[in-house]
Amino acid sequence: MTVQWLEADWPAPPGVRAITTLRSGGVSEGGFASLNLATHVGDVAHAVTENRARLKAALRLDAEPLWLDQVHGIDIADVHEAAGAVPKADGSMCVGEGRPCAVLTADCLPVVFCDLAGTRVGAAHAGWRGLAGGVLGATVAAMQVPANTLLAWLGPAIEPDAFEVGAEVREQFVARNAAAAGAFTANARGRWQADLYALARVELASLGVLQVYGGAHRCFADSARFFSYRRDKTTGRMATLAWLSGE
């Protein structure tokens, strides 16, 4: 099977590309089957190298994506400034053509950005820790254009009915923004079901990013297409990429 991906369903300007890979089309085996794109999850190195090469070829990329050492933080790397070591960051941005921005996920929410002029793109790794810490605000700031000139697309993430959290997680979000309370539903165990998509929309609205798309996928339930750490524990990672193609 060939490498497959989802195209971002958003009205981006010409030349802006954004995709999330599906899990098929690679050479990894076991829980990593088959298009695992992460080097840190226990998969064999040569399989990840082959998977990344297949992705680059399938997308006809001129350059290797900027892979990150993700730590659930809020640091954002500039593609044009990154050289040598893999940046320790949870997002990246690029003005003009350059290496694709890339984030790896398997339940956490990938969020991609572009401006209305089609001059820059960005990508953020937004699990609940990143969302609570302000990774989306950090990415918007790094884009260096007014927030109301940005578009955002929410890629595949864990669905609310599969994502249970404790009261301490809810309290962090509500303390930041009271509107976040609507993204949590109490369950019979005295805990909360959290909606990452809703939390991202609340945060983006507070930042002034009003053109937000996507947010309809279910990583936990759709094992044929998506990796899910909460479902499988030993598993691979999808990649979400954003770049300017110049076409």
N, C-alpha and C positions, 0 to 999 in steps of 0.2 A: 504494500500500500504506500502511496506517495504521501509526502508531508502535506498536512491540511491545516487550515487556520480559519478563524473568523475575521472578517473585515469589520472594522468599526462602522456602525450604522449611525453616522452623523453627517451633517451637511458641511463638511470641511472644504476649504478652498482647493482648487486644482493643485496637484503636486504634493499634497499632504497625504501620507500613508500611515495607517495604524491598524495593527492586527494582534490577535491573541492566538497562539498555536493550540491545536488540539493534541491529544496524547498519542495518536497513531502516526505511523510513517517513519519510525526510527528503528534502532537496532538494540536498544536496551531490553533487558529481560526481567522476569519476576515482577516485583512490585513497581519497578521503574518502567515497565513496558508501556509504550515503546519509544516515544520521542521525549525522553527526559533531557532537559537542557541545563540542569544544575550540576555543578561539580561537588557540592558540599553535602549531598544526601546519602552517600555510600555507594553510589553506582560506580562501575568500573570506568576509569578515565578515558580509555580508548572509545568506549561507546558514546560518552558525552561529546567527545571531539568529533566523532562521525555524525552524531545528531546535529551538532551546530553547523557542521559543513553542509549537511543536507538542507538545513533551513536557509543558510546563506545562498545556496545554489537555487533553491526553489523560489525564493523571493527576488533573485537576481540582484542581490545587494553588492555594491561596489566595495564596501568595507565591512569589517567585523563589527557587530553591535558592541556597544560599551556595556559589558557585563559588570555588575556591581557586587561588592561584598555587603549584603543587606543585613542590617542589625536592628530593625524596627525603630529606627531613629528618624531624624528630620533633615539630615544633611543632603544637599542636592549638588550633584557634580555637573560641571560644564563640559560637554563633550569635547570642545576645542581645547580645553585646558588639561584634560586627562591624558596622562602619558605614563608609560611604565607600569607601576603597580596597579592592581585593580582598586578603584576607589572604594573606600568604606562609606557608603551612602545608601539612601533609600529612594533616590530619584535622580533624574538627570534632565538636562535641557540642552537644546541646540538651536543656535541662530544660523539660518542658512543651511546649505547642504553640509553633511558631515556624517560621522558614524551614527547609526540608529541608536536612539535611547532604548534601553531595555530594562525591564523588571521581571523577576521570577516569582510565581505565585502557585499555591495549591490550597486555596480557600481564602487567603487574603485578597483584598480588592486592588486590582490594577486600575489606575486612573491615568488617562492620557489627555494632553492639552495641545491646542494649537491656537494661533491668533487668527483673526478674521482676514488679515492681509496675507496669510500663508507664508510668513517669514520665519516662524519659529515653532518648535514642538517641544513637549516635555512628557515625562512619564514618572509616576509615583507608585511606590509600593505601600498600600494603605491597609494594613491589618488594623485591629482595634487599637493597638498600642500606638501605631503611627498616626491614626486618626485623632486619638486623644492627645497626642503630643504636638500636633499641628503640621504634619507633613504636607498636607494639601496647601496650607497657607505658605509654607516655605517654598513649595514648587511655584505657586502663583507669583510670589515675590521674585523668584529667580527668573521668571519669564520676562520681567522688566517692561511690561506693557500694562495699561489699565485693565483691571480684572473684567470690566464689562466688554472688553474686546476679545475675550477668550472663549473658546468652546471646550467642553470637557466630555469625555466618553468614559463610562464605567464598564469595565470589562468583567469577565466571569468571576464570581466569588461565591462563597458559601451562602446558602439561603437561610432566612431567619428561623425556620422551624428545625434546622439542624445545628444552630449556633447558640448554645446555652452559655450564659455567663453569670457571674455572681453580682450581688448588689454593689460591690466596690467598683466594678467596671461601669455600671450605669451611673453611679455617683460622679465619677470623673467626667463623664460627658455632660451630665446635667449641670455640673458646676461651671463648665465652660459655656454652655448655651442651654437655657431652659427648654428650647424647642426640641432638643435631642430626646426628651422624655418620650416623645411620640414614636421613637424608633425602637422602643423596648416593650415587650409584652410579658406580663407575669405568667409563670407556669405553675403547675400543681406541686412542684418541688420547692417552692419558695424562692426560685431563681428567675432568671429573665432570658427570653429569646431576643437576641439582638439582630437588627437589620442593618448590615454594613452599607447597603445601598442608600437607605434613608439617612443614616448618619453622615454619609458623604454629601448627600444633597443639602442637608442642613448646614454643614460646614461651608460648602461652596456658595450657598446663598448668602451666608454671613460675610463671605469674602467679596461678594459682588459678582461672582461667576453665575450667571443666570441661564446660560444656554448649555444645558446638561442633558446628555443622551445615554442610551444603554441601560444597563442594570436589570436585565431580565433573565439571566442565566442562573443555573442551580448546580454548582460544582459537586456537592455532596450526593445528590440524587442521580446525576448523570455520569455514571462511572465509565461509560463507553467513550465519552469525549473528554472528560476532565479528570485530572489528578485532584485528590482531596486528602490532606494530611489528617483531618479529623476523622475521616472515614477509614483510612487505611494505615495511618502512621508511617509505615515504610512505603514511600511513594516518590514519584518524580515531581518535576515542576514544569508548568507551562511558562512560556515567555510572551510578554506583551511588548511590542515594539512600536515606536513612532519615529518617523523620519520624513525628510523632504526629498522627493524623488527627482525633482527637476524636470518632470515630464508634464 
